[in-house]
Amino acid sequence: MTCNMGRTDRWIRALLVAPLLVILAIVVGPSGVLAYVLYALAVVMVATAAVGFCPLYAPFKIRTTPREHASV
């Protein structure tokens, strides 16, 4: 699998976006359907940040990592 996420992209997903999604889920009501969707999105953000590969980037050939660090 090729890494298509750079270091900054991974940090933003893990440390900004995922916690923000959890906070939004708590604000809208922790047991509502929208909250579960937001929790799931937060898990996806952390998982893609941990792996370094975003499946949505692949079809569009988006890369936020330098060429020399592409293979993991």
N, CA, C and O atoms as a Tripos MOL2 file, in Angstrom:
@<TRIPOS>MOLECULE
protein
  288   287    72     0     0
PROTEIN
NO_CHARGES

@<TRIPOS>ATOM
      1 N           0.8510   -1.1740    0.0000 N.3       1 MET1
      2 CA          0.0000    0.0000    0.0000 C.3       1 MET1
      3 C           0.8960    1.2370    0.0000 C.2       1 MET1
      4 O           1.8960    1.2870    0.7160 O.2       1 MET1
      5 N           0.5400    2.2060   -0.7850 N.am      2 THR2
      6 CA          1.3280    3.4260   -0.8900 C.3       2 THR2
      7 C           0.7680    4.5010    0.0370 C.2       2 THR2
      8 O          -0.4410    4.7240    0.0960 O.2       2 THR2
      9 N           1.6440    5.1410    0.7360 N.am      3 CYS3
     10 CA          1.2520    6.2280    1.6240 C.3       3 CYS3
     11 C           0.9190    7.4500    0.7680 C.2       3 CYS3
     12 O           1.7560    7.9060   -0.0100 O.2       3 CYS3
     13 N          -0.2850    7.9790    0.9050 N.am      4 ASN4
     14 CA         -0.6600    9.1580    0.1280 C.3       4 ASN4
     15 C          -0.9980   10.3560    1.0120 C.2       4 ASN4
     16 O          -1.5430   11.3520    0.5360 O.2       4 ASN4
     17 N          -0.6740   10.2550    2.2890 N.am      5 MET5
     18 CA         -0.9330   11.3500    3.2150 C.3       5 MET5
     19 C           0.3740   11.8170    3.8460 C.2       5 MET5
     20 O           1.1560   11.0110    4.3510 O.2       5 MET5
     21 N           0.5950   13.1040    3.8100 N.am      6 GLY6
     22 CA          1.7830   13.6740    4.4200 C.3       6 GLY6
     23 C           1.6390   13.8090    5.9250 C.2       6 GLY6
     24 O           0.5720   13.5860    6.4970 O.2       6 GLY6
     25 N           2.7310   14.1780    6.5360 N.am      7 ARG7
     26 CA          2.7660   14.2950    7.9930 C.3       7 ARG7
     27 C           1.7660   15.3330    8.5110 C.2       7 ARG7
     28 O           1.0490   15.0800    9.4790 O.2       7 ARG7
     29 N           1.7210   16.4770    7.8760 N.am      8 THR8
     30 CA          0.8080   17.5350    8.3190 C.3       8 THR8
     31 C          -0.6480   17.1000    8.1720 C.2       8 THR8
     32 O          -1.4630   17.3380    9.0630 O.2       8 THR8
     33 N          -0.9680   16.4700    7.0630 N.am      9 ASP9
     34 CA         -2.3210   15.9730    6.8240 C.3       9 ASP9
     35 C          -2.7330   14.9760    7.9030 C.2       9 ASP9
     36 O          -3.8580   15.0160    8.4020 O.2       9 ASP9
     37 N          -1.8260   14.0940    8.2540 N.am     10 ARG10
     38 CA         -2.1180   13.0890    9.2730 C.3      10 ARG10
     39 C          -2.3300   13.7240   10.6500 C.2      10 ARG10
     40 O          -3.2430   13.3380   11.3790 O.2      10 ARG10
     41 N          -1.4920   14.6900   10.9990 N.am     11 TRP11
     42 CA         -1.6320   15.3690   12.2940 C.3      11 TRP11
     43 C          -2.9370   16.1560   12.3650 C.2      11 TRP11
     44 O          -3.6050   16.1520   13.3990 O.2      11 TRP11
     45 N          -3.3000   16.8170   11.2980 N.am     12 ILE12
     46 CA         -4.5460   17.5900   11.2910 C.3      12 ILE12
     47 C          -5.7440   16.6690   11.4890 C.2      12 ILE12
     48 O          -6.6490   16.9760   12.2650 O.2      12 ILE12
     49 N          -5.7470   15.5470   10.7900 N.am     13 ARG13
     50 CA         -6.8570   14.5960   10.9420 C.3      13 ARG13
     51 C          -6.9480   14.0530   12.3650 C.2      13 ARG13
     52 O          -8.0320   13.9870   12.9440 O.2      13 ARG13
     53 N          -5.8050   13.6670   12.9220 N.am     14 ALA14
     54 CA         -5.7980   13.0060   14.2300 C.3      14 ALA14
     55 C          -6.0030   13.9680   15.3940 C.2      14 ALA14
     56 O          -6.6840   13.6340   16.3640 O.2      14 ALA14
     57 N          -5.4170   15.1580   15.3030 N.am     15 LEU15
     58 CA         -5.4270   16.0560   16.4530 C.3      15 LEU15
     59 C          -6.4200   17.2150   16.3680 C.2      15 LEU15
     60 O          -6.6960   17.8640   17.3770 O.2      15 LEU15
     61 N          -6.9550   17.4770   15.1890 N.am     16 LEU16
     62 CA         -7.9290   18.5570   15.0650 C.3      16 LEU16
     63 C          -9.3080   18.0690   14.6230 C.2      16 LEU16
     64 O         -10.3120   18.3450   15.2800 O.2      16 LEU16
     65 N          -9.3500   17.3510   13.5210 N.am     17 VAL17
     66 CA        -10.6370   16.9680   12.9430 C.3      17 VAL17
     67 C         -11.3570   15.9290   13.7920 C.2      17 VAL17
     68 O         -12.5360   16.0970   14.1010 O.2      17 VAL17
     69 N         -10.6730   14.8670   14.1720 N.am     18 ALA18
     70 CA        -11.3220   13.8040   14.9520 C.3      18 ALA18
     71 C         -11.8680   14.3230   16.2930 C.2      18 ALA18
     72 O         -13.0230   14.0460   16.6160 O.2      18 ALA18
     73 N         -11.0800   15.0650   17.0820 N.am     19 PRO19
     74 CA        -11.6600   15.5890   18.3290 C.3      19 PRO19
     75 C         -12.8190   16.5600   18.0850 C.2      19 PRO19
     76 O         -13.7820   16.5860   18.8510 O.2      19 PRO19
     77 N         -12.7230   17.3480   17.0280 N.am     20 LEU20
     78 CA        -13.8180   18.2630   16.7050 C.3      20 LEU20
     79 C         -15.0930   17.4930   16.3780 C.2      20 LEU20
     80 O         -16.1800   17.8910   16.7950 O.2      20 LEU20
     81 N         -14.9690   16.3970   15.6360 N.am     21 LEU21
     82 CA        -16.1430   15.5770   15.3220 C.3      21 LEU21
     83 C         -16.7540   14.9600   16.5770 C.2      21 LEU21
     84 O         -17.9770   14.8690   16.6880 O.2      21 LEU21
     85 N         -15.9190   14.5390   17.5180 N.am     22 VAL22
     86 CA        -16.4280   13.9710   18.7680 C.3      22 VAL22
     87 C         -17.1490   15.0440   19.5800 C.2      22 VAL22
     88 O         -18.2110   14.7880   20.1470 O.2      22 VAL22
     89 N         -16.5830   16.2240   19.6340 N.am     23 ILE23
     90 CA        -17.2310   17.3280   20.3560 C.3      23 ILE23
     91 C         -18.5690   17.6660   19.7220 C.2      23 ILE23
     92 O         -19.5580   17.8660   20.4270 O.2      23 ILE23
     93 N         -18.6080   17.7320   18.3920 N.am     24 LEU24
     94 CA        -19.8780   17.9970   17.7020 C.3      24 LEU24
     95 C         -20.9010   16.9040   17.9820 C.2      24 LEU24
     96 O         -22.0860   17.1930   18.1480 O.2      24 LEU24
     97 N         -20.4570   15.6570   18.0360 N.am     25 ALA25
     98 CA        -21.3650   14.5540   18.3340 C.3      25 ALA25
     99 C         -21.9490   14.6860   19.7320 C.2      25 ALA25
    100 O         -23.1270   14.3970   19.9430 O.2      25 ALA25
    101 N         -21.1440   15.1150   20.6760 N.am     26 ILE26
    102 CA        -21.6250   15.2980   22.0410 C.3      26 ILE26
    103 C         -22.6100   16.4620   22.1070 C.2      26 ILE26
    104 O         -23.6000   16.4030   22.8350 O.2      26 ILE26
    105 N         -22.3350   17.5150   21.3460 N.am     27 VAL27
    106 CA        -23.2110   18.6880   21.3490 C.3      27 VAL27
    107 C         -24.5820   18.3660   20.7490 C.2      27 VAL27
    108 O         -25.6040   18.8180   21.2660 O.2      27 VAL27
    109 N         -24.6130   17.5860   19.6580 N.am     28 VAL28
    110 CA        -25.9030   17.2870   19.0220 C.3      28 VAL28
    111 C         -26.6980   16.2430   19.7860 C.2      28 VAL28
    112 O         -27.8720   16.0190   19.4910 O.2      28 VAL28
    113 N         -26.0900   15.6200   20.7360 N.am     29 GLY29
    114 CA        -26.7720   14.5920   21.5260 C.3      29 GLY29
    115 C         -26.0580   13.2750   21.3420 C.2      29 GLY29
    116 O         -26.0920   12.7100   20.2490 O.2      29 GLY29
    117 N         -25.4130   12.7680   22.3740 N.am     30 PRO30
    118 CA        -24.5320   11.6110   22.2350 C.3      30 PRO30
    119 C         -25.2140   10.3170   21.7940 C.2      30 PRO30
    120 O         -24.5200    9.3610   21.4480 O.2      30 PRO30
    121 N         -26.5180   10.2520   21.7940 N.am     31 SER31
    122 CA        -27.1640    8.9990   21.3950 C.3      31 SER31
    123 C         -27.9890    9.1350   20.1190 C.2      31 SER31
    124 O         -28.6930    8.1980   19.7420 O.2      31 SER31
    125 N         -27.9180   10.2650   19.4590 N.am     32 GLY32
    126 CA        -28.6730   10.4510   18.2220 C.3      32 GLY32
    127 C         -27.9780    9.8280   17.0270 C.2      32 GLY32
    128 O         -26.7990    9.4800   17.0910 O.2      32 GLY32
    129 N         -28.7190    9.6880   15.9370 N.am     33 VAL33
    130 CA        -28.1780    9.1050   14.7120 C.3      33 VAL33
    131 C         -27.0410    9.9630   14.1610 C.2      33 VAL33
    132 O         -26.0170    9.4260   13.7400 O.2      33 VAL33
    133 N         -27.2010   11.2670   14.1560 N.am     34 LEU34
    134 CA        -26.1550   12.1530   13.6720 C.3      34 LEU34
    135 C         -24.8840   12.0120   14.5120 C.2      34 LEU34
    136 O         -23.7750   12.0820   13.9820 O.2      34 LEU34
    137 N         -25.0470   11.8150   15.8000 N.am     35 ALA35
    138 CA        -23.8850   11.6280   16.6790 C.3      35 ALA35
    139 C         -23.1290   10.3590   16.3010 C.2      35 ALA35
    140 O         -21.8980   10.3610   16.2820 O.2      35 ALA35
    141 N         -23.8350    9.2880   16.0040 N.am     36 TYR36
    142 CA        -23.1680    8.0470   15.6030 C.3      36 TYR36
    143 C         -22.4270    8.2120   14.2800 C.2      36 TYR36
    144 O         -21.3540    7.6400   14.0900 O.2      36 TYR36
    145 N         -22.9940    8.9830   13.3790 N.am     37 VAL37
    146 CA        -22.3140    9.2650   12.1090 C.3      37 VAL37
    147 C         -21.0360   10.0630   12.3760 C.2      37 VAL37
    148 O         -19.9940    9.7760   11.7890 O.2      37 VAL37
    149 N         -21.1110   11.0490   13.2460 N.am     38 LEU38
    150 CA        -19.9380   11.8500   13.5780 C.3      38 LEU38
    151 C         -18.8780   11.0270   14.3000 C.2      38 LEU38
    152 O         -17.6860   11.2110   14.0550 O.2      38 LEU38
    153 N         -19.2930   10.1210   15.1880 N.am     39 TYR39
    154 CA        -18.3380    9.2290   15.8480 C.3      39 TYR39
    155 C         -17.6420    8.3410   14.8130 C.2      39 TYR39
    156 O         -16.4280    8.1470   14.8750 O.2      39 TYR39
    157 N         -18.4080    7.8090   13.8710 N.am     40 ALA40
    158 CA        -17.8300    6.9510   12.8340 C.3      40 ALA40
    159 C         -16.8310    7.7250   11.9830 C.2      40 ALA40
    160 O         -15.7670    7.2040   11.6480 O.2      40 ALA40
    161 N         -17.1610    8.9500   11.6340 N.am     41 LEU41
    162 CA        -16.2350    9.7790   10.8610 C.3      41 LEU41
    163 C         -14.9580   10.0650   11.6490 C.2      41 LEU41
    164 O         -13.8670   10.1030   11.0790 O.2      41 LEU41
    165 N         -15.0930   10.2640   12.9410 N.am     42 ALA42
    166 CA        -13.9130   10.4940   13.7840 C.3      42 ALA42
    167 C         -13.0160    9.2610   13.8000 C.2      42 ALA42
    168 O         -11.7920    9.3810   13.7430 O.2      42 ALA42
    169 N         -13.6130    8.0880   13.8760 N.am     43 VAL43
    170 CA        -12.8350    6.8470   13.8490 C.3      43 VAL43
    171 C         -12.1250    6.7000   12.5040 C.2      43 VAL43
    172 O         -10.9630    6.2960   12.4600 O.2      43 VAL43
    173 N         -12.8070    7.0220   11.4140 N.am     44 VAL44
    174 CA        -12.1940    6.9470   10.0840 C.3      44 VAL44
    175 C         -11.0250    7.9230    9.9870 C.2      44 VAL44
    176 O          -9.9840    7.5780    9.4280 O.2      44 VAL44
    177 N         -11.1760    9.1200   10.5150 N.am     45 MET45
    178 CA        -10.0920   10.1020   10.4720 C.3      45 MET45
    179 C          -8.8640    9.6070   11.2330 C.2      45 MET45
    180 O          -7.7400    9.7500   10.7510 O.2      45 MET45
    181 N          -9.0660    9.0340   12.4070 N.am     46 VAL46
    182 CA         -7.9400    8.5270   13.1910 C.3      46 VAL46
    183 C          -7.3080    7.3150   12.5050 C.2      46 VAL46
    184 O          -6.0850    7.1820   12.4820 O.2      46 VAL46
    185 N          -8.1340    6.4400   11.9500 N.am     47 ALA47
    186 CA         -7.6050    5.2450   11.2840 C.3      47 ALA47
    187 C          -6.7800    5.6140   10.0490 C.2      47 ALA47
    188 O          -5.6910    5.0760    9.8480 O.2      47 ALA47
    189 N          -7.2900    6.5200    9.2300 N.am     48 THR48
    190 CA         -6.5350    6.9130    8.0350 C.3      48 THR48
    191 C          -5.2650    7.6580    8.4160 C.2      48 THR48
    192 O          -4.2490    7.5380    7.7310 O.2      48 THR48
    193 N          -5.3080    8.4190    9.4880 N.am     49 ALA49
    194 CA         -4.1020    9.1120    9.9470 C.3      49 ALA49
    195 C          -3.0710    8.1150   10.4530 C.2      49 ALA49
    196 O          -1.8740    8.2940   10.2260 O.2      49 ALA49
    197 N          -3.5140    7.0800   11.1270 N.am     50 ALA50
    198 CA         -2.5910    6.0750   11.6560 C.3      50 ALA50
    199 C          -1.9410    5.2680   10.5380 C.2      50 ALA50
    200 O          -0.7560    4.9440   10.6110 O.2      50 ALA50
    201 N          -2.7070    4.9480    9.5170 N.am     51 VAL51
    202 CA         -2.2040    4.1290    8.4150 C.3      51 VAL51
    203 C          -1.4380    4.9680    7.4030 C.2      51 VAL51
    204 O          -0.4780    4.4890    6.7990 O.2      51 VAL51
    205 N          -1.8520    6.2110    7.2140 N.am     52 GLY52
    206 CA         -1.1900    7.0830    6.2390 C.3      52 GLY52
    207 C          -1.7420    6.9480    4.8470 C.2      52 GLY52
    208 O          -1.1350    7.4300    3.8910 O.2      52 GLY52
    209 N          -2.8830    6.3010    4.7110 N.am     53 PHE53
    210 CA         -3.5040    6.0940    3.4090 C.3      53 PHE53
    211 C          -4.9600    6.5050    3.4770 C.2      53 PHE53
    212 O          -5.6990    6.0490    4.3490 O.2      53 PHE53
    213 N          -5.3750    7.3690    2.5560 N.am     54 CYS54
    214 CA         -6.7660    7.7920    2.4650 C.3      54 CYS54
    215 C          -7.3630    7.2020    1.1940 C.2      54 CYS54
    216 O          -6.9130    7.5380    0.0990 O.2      54 CYS54
    217 N          -8.3690    6.3260    1.3100 N.am     55 PRO55
    218 CA         -8.9610    5.7100    0.1330 C.3      55 PRO55
    219 C          -9.6250    6.7230   -0.8080 C.2      55 PRO55
    220 O          -9.7150    6.4730   -2.0100 O.2      55 PRO55
    221 N         -10.0810    7.8440   -0.2870 N.am     56 LEU56
    222 CA        -10.7010    8.8550   -1.1490 C.3      56 LEU56
    223 C          -9.6700    9.6240   -1.9680 C.2      56 LEU56
    224 O         -10.0070   10.1860   -3.0100 O.2      56 LEU56
    225 N          -8.4410    9.6560   -1.5210 N.am     57 TYR57
    226 CA         -7.3860   10.3220   -2.2900 C.3      57 TYR57
    227 C          -6.9820    9.4940   -3.5140 C.2      57 TYR57
    228 O          -6.6280   10.0600   -4.5490 O.2      57 TYR57
    229 N          -7.0300    8.1720   -3.4090 N.am     58 ALA58
    230 CA         -6.5100    7.2830   -4.4470 C.3      58 ALA58
    231 C          -7.1580    7.4770   -5.8220 C.2      58 ALA58
    232 O          -6.4220    7.6280   -6.7970 O.2      58 ALA58
    233 N          -8.4830    7.4820   -5.9600 N.am     59 PRO59
    234 CA         -9.0560    7.6130   -7.3050 C.3      59 PRO59
    235 C          -8.7550    8.9610   -7.9650 C.2      59 PRO59
    236 O          -8.7400    9.0660   -9.1910 O.2      59 PRO59
    237 N          -8.5210    9.9690   -7.1600 N.am     60 PHE60
    238 CA         -8.2590   11.3050   -7.6920 C.3      60 PHE60
    239 C          -6.7680   11.6100   -7.7910 C.2      60 PHE60
    240 O          -6.3780   12.7110   -8.1800 O.2      60 PHE60
    241 N          -5.9280   10.6190   -7.4330 N.am     61 LYS61
    242 CA         -4.4610   10.7570   -7.4920 C.3      61 LYS61
    243 C          -3.9540   11.9280   -6.6440 C.2      61 LYS61
    244 O          -2.9960   12.6070   -7.0130 O.2      61 LYS61
    245 N          -4.6050   12.1490   -5.5120 N.am     62 ILE62
    246 CA         -4.1920   13.2140   -4.5920 C.3      62 ILE62
    247 C          -3.1200   12.6610   -3.6730 C.2      62 ILE62
    248 O          -3.2580   11.5630   -3.1340 O.2      62 ILE62
    249 N          -2.0620   13.4170   -3.4990 N.am     63 ARG63
    250 CA         -0.9650   13.0320   -2.6020 C.3      63 ARG63
    251 C          -0.5530   14.2600   -1.8110 C.2      63 ARG63
    252 O          -0.3360   15.3310   -2.3790 O.2      63 ARG63
    253 N          -0.4470   14.1050   -0.5200 N.am     64 THR64
    254 CA          0.0430   15.2020    0.3110 C.3      64 THR64
    255 C           1.3930   14.8560    0.9090 C.2      64 THR64
    256 O           1.8610   15.5360    1.8210 O.2      64 THR64
    257 N           2.0120   13.8220    0.4120 N.am     65 THR65
    258 CA          3.3230   13.3950    0.8940 C.3      65 THR65
    259 C           4.3590   13.6030   -0.2080 C.2      65 THR65
    260 O           4.0360   13.5050   -1.3920 O.2      65 THR65
    261 N           5.5800   13.8860    0.1720 N.am     66 PRO66
    262 CA          6.6390   14.0210   -0.8380 C.3      66 PRO66
    263 C           6.8820   12.6840   -1.5490 C.2      66 PRO66
    264 O           6.6110   11.6260   -0.9810 O.2      66 PRO66
    265 N           7.3780   12.7250   -2.7590 N.am     67 ARG67
    266 CA          7.6030   11.5140   -3.5600 C.3      67 ARG67
    267 C           8.5380   10.5090   -2.8930 C.2      67 ARG67
    268 O           8.2880    9.3060   -2.9710 O.2      67 ARG67
    269 N           9.5960   10.9610   -2.2470 N.am     68 GLU68
    270 CA         10.5810   10.0340   -1.6980 C.3      68 GLU68
    271 C          10.0540    9.2480   -0.4980 C.2      68 GLU68
    272 O          10.6660    8.2510   -0.1150 O.2      68 GLU68
    273 N           8.9280    9.6670    0.1110 N.am     69 HIS69
    274 CA          8.3550    8.9660    1.2570 C.3      69 HIS69
    275 C           7.0720    8.2520    0.8790 C.2      69 HIS69
    276 O           6.2430    7.9930    1.7510 O.2      69 HIS69
    277 N           6.8810    7.9320   -0.3720 N.am     70 ALA70
    278 CA          5.6130    7.4010   -0.8430 C.3      70 ALA70
    279 C           5.3700    5.9590   -0.4440 C.2      70 ALA70
    280 O           4.2190    5.6090   -0.1790 O.2      70 ALA70
    281 N           6.3530    5.1170   -0.3840 N.am     71 SER71
    282 CA          6.0990    3.7030   -0.0750 C.3      71 SER71
    283 C           6.3080    3.4280    1.4060 C.2      71 SER71
    284 O           7.2560    3.9110    2.0250 O.2      71 SER71
    285 N           5.4010    2.6430    1.9480 N.am     72 VAL72
    286 CA          5.4510    2.2800    3.3660 C.3      72 VAL72
    287 C           5.5610    0.7890    3.4880 C.2      72 VAL72
    288 O           5.6180    0.2630    4.6000 O.2      72 VAL72
@<TRIPOS>BOND
     1     1     2 1
     2     2     3 1
     3     3     4 2
     4     3     5 am
     5     5     6 1
     6     6     7 1
     7     7     8 2
     8     7     9 am
     9     9    10 1
    10    10    11 1
    11    11    12 2
    12    11    13 am
    13    13    14 1
    14    14    15 1
    15    15    16 2
    16    15    17 am
    17    17    18 1
    18    18    19 1
    19    19    20 2
    20    19    21 am
    21    21    22 1
    22    22    23 1
    23    23    24 2
    24    23    25 am
    25    25    26 1
    26    26    27 1
    27    27    28 2
    28    27    29 am
    29    29    30 1
    30    30    31 1
    31    31    32 2
    32    31    33 am
    33    33    34 1
    34    34    35 1
    35    35    36 2
    36    35    37 am
    37    37    38 1
    38    38    39 1
    39    39    40 2
    40    39    41 am
    41    41    42 1
    42    42    43 1
    43    43    44 2
    44    43    45 am
    45    45    46 1
    46    46    47 1
    47    47    48 2
    48    47    49 am
    49    49    50 1
    50    50    51 1
    51    51    52 2
    52    51    53 am
    53    53    54 1
    54    54    55 1
    55    55    56 2
    56    55    57 am
    57    57    58 1
    58    58    59 1
    59    59    60 2
    60    59    61 am
    61    61    62 1
    62    62    63 1
    63    63    64 2
    64    63    65 am
    65    65    66 1
    66    66    67 1
    67    67    68 2
    68    67    69 am
    69    69    70 1
    70    70    71 1
    71    71    72 2
    72    71    73 am
    73    73    74 1
    74    74    75 1
    75    75    76 2
    76    75    77 am
    77    77    78 1
    78    78    79 1
    79    79    80 2
    80    79    81 am
    81    81    82 1
    82    82    83 1
    83    83    84 2
    84    83    85 am
    85    85    86 1
    86    86    87 1
    87    87    88 2
    88    87    89 am
    89    89    90 1
    90    90    91 1
    91    91    92 2
    92    91    93 am
    93    93    94 1
    94    94    95 1
    95    95    96 2
    96    95    97 am
    97    97    98 1
    98    98    99 1
    99    99   100 2
   100    99   101 am
   101   101   102 1
   102   102   103 1
   103   103   104 2
   104   103   105 am
   105   105   106 1
   106   106   107 1
   107   107   108 2
   108   107   109 am
   109   109   110 1
   110   110   111 1
   111   111   112 2
   112   111   113 am
   113   113   114 1
   114   114   115 1
   115   115   116 2
   116   115   117 am
   117   117   118 1
   118   118   119 1
   119   119   120 2
   120   119   121 am
   121   121   122 1
   122   122   123 1
   123   123   124 2
   124   123   125 am
   125   125   126 1
   126   126   127 1
   127   127   128 2
   128   127   129 am
   129   129   130 1
   130   130   131 1
   131   131   132 2
   132   131   133 am
   133   133   134 1
   134   134   135 1
   135   135   136 2
   136   135   137 am
   137   137   138 1
   138   138   139 1
   139   139   140 2
   140   139   141 am
   141   141   142 1
   142   142   143 1
   143   143   144 2
   144   143   145 am
   145   145   146 1
   146   146   147 1
   147   147   148 2
   148   147   149 am
   149   149   150 1
   150   150   151 1
   151   151   152 2
   152   151   153 am
   153   153   154 1
   154   154   155 1
   155   155   156 2
   156   155   157 am
   157   157   158 1
   158   158   159 1
   159   159   160 2
   160   159   161 am
   161   161   162 1
   162   162   163 1
   163   163   164 2
   164   163   165 am
   165   165   166 1
   166   166   167 1
   167   167   168 2
   168   167   169 am
   169   169   170 1
   170   170   171 1
   171   171   172 2
   172   171   173 am
   173   173   174 1
   174   174   175 1
   175   175   176 2
   176   175   177 am
   177   177   178 1
   178   178   179 1
   179   179   180 2
   180   179   181 am
   181   181   182 1
   182   182   183 1
   183   183   184 2
   184   183   185 am
   185   185   186 1
   186   186   187 1
   187   187   188 2
   188   187   189 am
   189   189   190 1
   190   190   191 1
   191   191   192 2
   192   191   193 am
   193   193   194 1
   194   194   195 1
   195   195   196 2
   196   195   197 am
   197   197   198 1
   198   198   199 1
   199   199   200 2
   200   199   201 am
   201   201   202 1
   202   202   203 1
   203   203   204 2
   204   203   205 am
   205   205   206 1
   206   206   207 1
   207   207   208 2
   208   207   209 am
   209   209   210 1
   210   210   211 1
   211   211   212 2
   212   211   213 am
   213   213   214 1
   214   214   215 1
   215   215   216 2
   216   215   217 am
   217   217   218 1
   218   218   219 1
   219   219   220 2
   220   219   221 am
   221   221   222 1
   222   222   223 1
   223   223   224 2
   224   223   225 am
   225   225   226 1
   226   226   227 1
   227   227   228 2
   228   227   229 am
   229   229   230 1
   230   230   231 1
   231   231   232 2
   232   231   233 am
   233   233   234 1
   234   234   235 1
   235   235   236 2
   236   235   237 am
   237   237   238 1
   238   238   239 1
   239   239   240 2
   240   239   241 am
   241   241   242 1
   242   242   243 1
   243   243   244 2
   244   243   245 am
   245   245   246 1
   246   246   247 1
   247   247   248 2
   248   247   249 am
   249   249   250 1
   250   250   251 1
   251   251   252 2
   252   251   253 am
   253   253   254 1
   254   254   255 1
   255   255   256 2
   256   255   257 am
   257   257   258 1
   258   258   259 1
   259   259   260 2
   260   259   261 am
   261   261   262 1
   262   262   263 1
   263   263   264 2
   264   263   265 am
   265   265   266 1
   266   266   267 1
   267   267   268 2
   268   267   269 am
   269   269   270 1
   270   270   271 1
   271   271   272 2
   272   271   273 am
   273   273   274 1
   274   274   275 1
   275   275   276 2
   276   275   277 am
   277   277   278 1
   278   278   279 1
   279   279   280 2
   280   279   281 am
   281   281   282 1
   282   282   283 1
   283   283   284 2
   284   283   285 am
   285   285   286 1
   286   286   287 1
   287   287   288 2
@<TRIPOS>SUBSTRUCTURE
     1 MET1         2 RESIDUE 1 A MET
     2 THR2         6 RESIDUE 1 A THR
     3 CYS3        10 RESIDUE 1 A CYS
     4 ASN4        14 RESIDUE 1 A ASN
     5 MET5        18 RESIDUE 1 A MET
     6 GLY6        22 RESIDUE 1 A GLY
     7 ARG7        26 RESIDUE 1 A ARG
     8 THR8        30 RESIDUE 1 A THR
     9 ASP9        34 RESIDUE 1 A ASP
    10 ARG10       38 RESIDUE 1 A ARG
    11 TRP11       42 RESIDUE 1 A TRP
    12 ILE12       46 RESIDUE 1 A ILE
    13 ARG13       50 RESIDUE 1 A ARG
    14 ALA14       54 RESIDUE 1 A ALA
    15 LEU15       58 RESIDUE 1 A LEU
    16 LEU16       62 RESIDUE 1 A LEU
    17 VAL17       66 RESIDUE 1 A VAL
    18 ALA18       70 RESIDUE 1 A ALA
    19 PRO19       74 RESIDUE 1 A PRO
    20 LEU20       78 RESIDUE 1 A LEU
    21 LEU21       82 RESIDUE 1 A LEU
    22 VAL22       86 RESIDUE 1 A VAL
    23 ILE23       90 RESIDUE 1 A ILE
    24 LEU24       94 RESIDUE 1 A LEU
    25 ALA25       98 RESIDUE 1 A ALA
    26 ILE26      102 RESIDUE 1 A ILE
    27 VAL27      106 RESIDUE 1 A VAL
    28 VAL28      110 RESIDUE 1 A VAL
    29 GLY29      114 RESIDUE 1 A GLY
    30 PRO30      118 RESIDUE 1 A PRO
    31 SER31      122 RESIDUE 1 A SER
    32 GLY32      126 RESIDUE 1 A GLY
    33 VAL33      130 RESIDUE 1 A VAL
    34 LEU34      134 RESIDUE 1 A LEU
    35 ALA35      138 RESIDUE 1 A ALA
    36 TYR36      142 RESIDUE 1 A TYR
    37 VAL37      146 RESIDUE 1 A VAL
    38 LEU38      150 RESIDUE 1 A LEU
    39 TYR39      154 RESIDUE 1 A TYR
    40 ALA40      158 RESIDUE 1 A ALA
    41 LEU41      162 RESIDUE 1 A LEU
    42 ALA42      166 RESIDUE 1 A ALA
    43 VAL43      170 RESIDUE 1 A VAL
    44 VAL44      174 RESIDUE 1 A VAL
    45 MET45      178 RESIDUE 1 A MET
    46 VAL46      182 RESIDUE 1 A VAL
    47 ALA47      186 RESIDUE 1 A ALA
    48 THR48      190 RESIDUE 1 A THR
    49 ALA49      194 RESIDUE 1 A ALA
    50 ALA50      198 RESIDUE 1 A ALA
    51 VAL51      202 RESIDUE 1 A VAL
    52 GLY52      206 RESIDUE 1 A GLY
    53 PHE53      210 RESIDUE 1 A PHE
    54 CYS54      214 RESIDUE 1 A CYS
    55 PRO55      218 RESIDUE 1 A PRO
    56 LEU56      222 RESIDUE 1 A LEU
    57 TYR57      226 RESIDUE 1 A TYR
    58 ALA58      230 RESIDUE 1 A ALA
    59 PRO59      234 RESIDUE 1 A PRO
    60 PHE60      238 RESIDUE 1 A PHE
    61 LYS61      242 RESIDUE 1 A LYS
    62 ILE62      246 RESIDUE 1 A ILE
    63 ARG63      250 RESIDUE 1 A ARG
    64 THR64      254 RESIDUE 1 A THR
    65 THR65      258 RESIDUE 1 A THR
    66 PRO66      262 RESIDUE 1 A PRO
    67 ARG67      266 RESIDUE 1 A ARG
    68 GLU68      270 RESIDUE 1 A GLU
    69 HIS69      274 RESIDUE 1 A HIS
    70 ALA70      278 RESIDUE 1 A ALA
    71 SER71      282 RESIDUE 1 A SER
    72 VAL72      286 RESIDUE 1 A VAL
